Amino acid sequence: MAIGERIRFMRNLRGITQKWLGQAVGFPQKTADIRMAQYESGSRTPKEDLVKALANVLEVSPLALNIPDIDSDLGFIHTLFAIEDIHGVRTEKQGDEVHIVFDGSKRTMDESIFKMLSAWADQSEKLRKGEISKDQYDRWRYTFPAEDTTQIWAKVPSQALSDMLIQALKEEEK
């Protein structure tokens, strides 16, 4: 989710208008809603000081608005928070383990995402059981979806190859 979408999400969560938010961060009343609309649509990108001001008004961390750096611990956790907002996931603690739960029955979870996560879980289970090697598992992950044969998003032949095969079949029928 881009920064503009995060700003809109947080603004709507707080129940405030673009005009009110724009004025709260210092834009003139006449242009406050226009400026906020530009940031929310992605036609403008807020500078760091504006992100901090927006976060302050929205009562969130600037990390909750920025596109997170998943290589940092805080960026990673804010990525998970954004995934919770978008896809309705939840965390559960079971003993010494923390689980991220993607509930396929929730309307917020896109069915294709749930299928992709299920395919990932299947491959992970195969790795744990020793049915595939770590190299096979990594190849599956790093080429996904090209090498995934369990779901509909698997790579299909090109249109040119498909046309050629159909033409060959037609000629064979003659």
Sequence and secondary structure as in RCSB ss.txt:
>XXXX:A:sequence
MAIGERIRFMRNLRGITQKWLGQAVGFPQKTADIRMAQYESGSRTPKEDLVKALANVLEVSPLALNIPDIDSDLG
FIHTLFAIEDIHGVRTEKQGDEVHIVFDGSKRTMDESIFKMLSAWADQSEKLRKGEISKDQYDRWRYTFPAEDTT
QIWAKVPSQALSDMLIQALKEEEK
>XXXX:A:secstr
  HHHHHHHHHHHHT  HHHHHHHTT  TTTHHHHHHHHHHTSS   HHHHHHHHHHHTS GGGTS   TTSHHH
HHHHHHHHHHHH  EEEEETTEEEEE  TTSTTS HHHHHHHHHHHHHHHHHHHTSS HHHHHHHHHHTTTT  S
STTS    HHHHHHHHHHHHHHH 
